[in-house]
Amino acid sequence: MLDNFATGRRSNTDAIGDELELVEGDIQSYERAHKAVRGCEVIFHQAALPSVPRSIQDPLTSNATNVIGTLNILLAARDEDVRRVVFASSSSVYGANPTLPTHEDMATLPISPYSTAKLAGEGYCRSFGIGYGLETVALRYFNVFGARQDPTSQYAAAVPNFITALLDNRPITIFGDGEQPAAPGRADAAPAGQRPAARPRRLADRAPRPGLRRAGHGARRGPHVPRGRLGVALR
């Protein structure tokens, strides 16, 4: 695993123990990326500087990590004869497209530096597949949630924010009318539509061909739905 722990915690790897070989560093460094991928058959490129608001505040850093970093991973994979790279893209690439539900063939209209960077990453994946024969799969994640997410971050996702507020008996803030559609998916135990994202090893081994996959729950749900279900579950 290659990580600089800019957004993660070392304690998250405790359960893996000696099974994990850690290379501490930044994907903006080709040398560190090259060292990390040496001897690998498949790379699961989950590293990113997430958050749309963060990218609007600092687009240069967002681009450096999410575009240059992705390019470094692909270059290192090419140079080490890696078979496949599974790239974590984002549903934010759909941006202003009003079509719902979303699907892989619809137009992308990114409206933030983060979503633009993720779309650029997809483009690099495609070009490395065509130009170098490197198998790539891009997963357009939706609102992923699961164990060990940090609810204290100013960029925390909705679900861990909801859970923390309910446990603290604080009101939950929902913008709009609560009917905005989304497709949240758990990272550890997902329904059928999310399994490729939750089990990337299975995807990498069994996906019939490289390409693009939409990785979400598959159902249109506003934020009031998980809020209501969490309230029942935590009673």
C-alpha positions in Angstrom: 0.0 0.0 0.0 1.2 3.5 -0.9 -0.1 6.3 1.3 1.0 9.6 2.6 -1.8 9.6 5.3 -2.9 13.1 4.2 -6.5 12.1 4.7 -6.2 8.6 6.4 -4.9 7.2 9.6 -2.3 4.5 10.2 -4.6 2.9 12.8 -6.9 1.9 10.0 -4.4 -0.7 8.9 -4.0 -2.3 12.3 -6.4 -5.1 11.5 -4.3 -6.2 8.5 -1.1 -6.4 10.5 1.9 -8.2 8.8 -0.2 -8.9 5.7 0.4 -5.3 4.6 3.5 -3.9 3.0 3.4 -0.2 3.5 5.3 2.3 1.3 4.9 5.7 2.8 4.9 8.5 0.3 2.9 10.6 -2.2 1.6 9.5 -5.6 2.9 12.8 -6.9 6.3 11.2 -6.8 6.9 8.8 -9.6 9.8 7.2 -7.7 7.5 6.3 -4.8 4.8 5.0 -7.1 7.3 2.9 -9.0 8.6 1.4 -5.8 5.1 0.6 -4.5 3.9 -1.2 -7.7 7.0 -3.3 -8.3 6.0 -7.0 -8.5 2.2 -6.3 -8.6 -0.2 -7.9 -11.0 -3.2 -5.5 -10.3 -3.2 -2.0 -8.8 -6.3 -0.6 -7.0 -5.8 3.1 -7.4 -7.9 4.5 -4.6 -5.6 7.4 -3.7 -7.0 10.9 -4.1 -7.4 14.3 -2.5 -11.2 14.1 -2.2 -14.0 16.7 -1.8 -15.5 19.1 -4.3 -15.4 22.0 -1.8 -11.7 21.4 -1.1 -10.9 21.4 -4.9 -12.7 24.7 -5.3 -10.6 26.2 -2.5 -7.3 24.8 -3.8 -7.6 23.6 -7.4 -3.8 23.4 -8.0 -3.3 20.9 -5.2 -6.4 18.9 -6.3 -5.0 18.7 -9.8 -1.5 17.7 -8.7 -2.8 14.8 -6.6 -5.7 13.6 -8.7 -4.3 14.1 -12.2 -0.5 14.0 -11.9 -0.7 11.4 -9.2 -2.9 9.2 -11.4 -0.5 9.6 -14.3 2.4 8.5 -12.1 0.5 5.4 -11.1 -0.3 4.5 -14.7 3.3 5.2 -15.8 4.7 3.0 -13.0 2.2 0.3 -13.9 3.3 0.4 -17.6 6.9 0.3 -16.7 6.5 -2.6 -14.3 4.3 -4.6 -16.7 1.3 -4.6 -14.3 -1.7 -6.3 -15.8 -4.6 -4.1 -14.7 -5.2 -0.8 -12.9 -8.6 -0.3 -11.2 -9.1 3.5 -10.9 -11.4 5.2 -8.4 -13.3 7.8 -10.4 -16.3 9.7 -9.2 -20.0 10.2 -10.0 -19.2 13.9 -9.8 -18.1 13.7 -13.4 -21.8 13.7 -14.4 -21.9 17.2 -12.9 -24.7 19.4 -14.3 -26.2 16.6 -16.4 -29.9 16.4 -15.3 -30.5 12.9 -16.6 -31.5 10.4 -13.8 -30.7 7.7 -13.2 -27.2 8.0 -14.4 -25.5 5.5 -16.6 -22.1 4.9 -18.2 -23.0 6.2 -21.7 -24.4 9.5 -20.7 -22.6 12.8 -21.2 -20.2 14.0 -18.5 -20.4 17.7 -17.5 -18.0 18.2 -14.6 -18.4 21.6 -12.8 -15.7 21.5 -10.1 -11.9 21.0 -10.2 -12.3 17.7 -8.4 -14.7 16.2 -10.9 -12.7 17.6 -13.8 -9.6 15.9 -12.4 -11.4 12.6 -12.1 -12.6 12.8 -15.7 -9.0 13.5 -16.7 -8.0 10.4 -14.8 -10.5 8.4 -16.8 -9.0 9.8 -20.0 -5.5 8.8 -19.0 -6.7 5.3 -18.2 -8.3 5.0 -21.6 -5.2 6.3 -23.4 -2.9 3.9 -21.5 -5.2 1.1 -22.5 -5.1 2.1 -26.2 -1.5 3.3 -26.4 0.3 0.8 -24.1 -2.1 -2.2 -23.8 -2.5 -1.6 -20.0 -5.9 -3.0 -18.8 -7.8 -0.3 -16.9 -11.2 -0.2 -15.2 -12.6 3.1 -13.9 -15.2 3.0 -11.1 -17.5 6.0 -10.8 -18.2 5.9 -7.1 -21.2 7.6 -5.6 -21.6 8.3 -1.9 -19.4 5.6 -0.4 -19.6 5.0 3.3 -18.2 2.4 5.7 -16.2 1.6 8.7 -13.4 3.9 9.9 -14.5 7.0 8.0 -13.6 10.2 9.9 -16.8 12.1 10.8 -14.8 15.0 12.3 -13.3 16.2 9.0 -14.8 19.3 7.5 -15.1 17.2 4.3 -16.8 14.3 5.9 -19.4 12.5 3.9 -23.1 12.7 4.7 -23.6 9.2 6.3 -20.9 9.4 9.0 -22.0 13.0 9.7 -25.6 11.8 10.2 -24.5 8.9 12.5 -22.3 11.2 14.7 -25.1 13.8 15.0 -27.7 11.2 15.9 -25.4 9.6 18.5 -24.8 13.1 20.0 -28.5 13.9 19.9 -27.9 16.8 17.6 -30.1 17.9 14.7 -29.1 16.8 11.2 -28.7 19.4 8.5 -30.1 18.6 5.1 -29.9 21.1 2.4 -32.8 21.5 0.0 -36.0 19.4 0.5 -34.3 16.1 1.1 -35.4 14.6 -2.2 -32.2 15.2 -4.1 -31.3 11.8 -5.7 -28.1 9.9 -4.8 -26.9 6.4 -4.8 -25.0 5.7 -1.6 -23.2 2.4 -1.2 -21.4 0.7 1.7 -17.8 -0.1 1.1 -17.8 -3.3 3.1 -21.1 -5.0 2.6 -22.8 -3.6 -0.5 -25.9 -4.5 -2.5 -25.5 -6.0 -6.0 -24.9 -2.7 -7.7 -22.0 -1.8 -5.5 -20.2 -5.2 -5.2 -17.7 -4.4 -8.0 -16.5 -1.4 -6.0 -16.6 -3.1 -2.6 -14.7 -6.2 -3.9 -12.1 -4.8 -6.3 -10.1 -8.0 -6.4 -13.1 -9.8 -7.8 -13.7 -7.1 -10.3 -10.1 -7.1 -11.4 -10.0 -10.9 -11.7 -13.4 -11.4 -13.4 -14.5 -8.3 -15.2 -14.9 -9.5 -18.8 -13.2 -6.5 -20.3 -11.5 -3.2 -19.2 -13.6 -0.1 -19.3 -15.9 2.1 -17.3 -18.3 0.9 -14.5 -20.9 2.9 -12.5 -20.4 1.8 -8.9 -23.5 2.8 -6.8 -26.4 1.3 -5.1 -28.6 1.5 -8.1 -31.6 3.2 -6.4 -32.5 6.9 -6.4 -32.6 8.0 -2.8 -32.6 11.5 -1.2 -30.6 12.2 2.0 -33.8 11.9 4.1 -33.8 8.1 3.4 -30.5 7.2 5.1 -31.2 9.8 7.8 -34.6 8.1 8.6 -33.1 4.6 8.5 -30.2 5.6 10.7 -32.6 7.1 13.2 -34.5 3.8 13.5 -31.3 1.7 13.7 -29.8 3.8 16.5 -32.8 3.8 18.7 
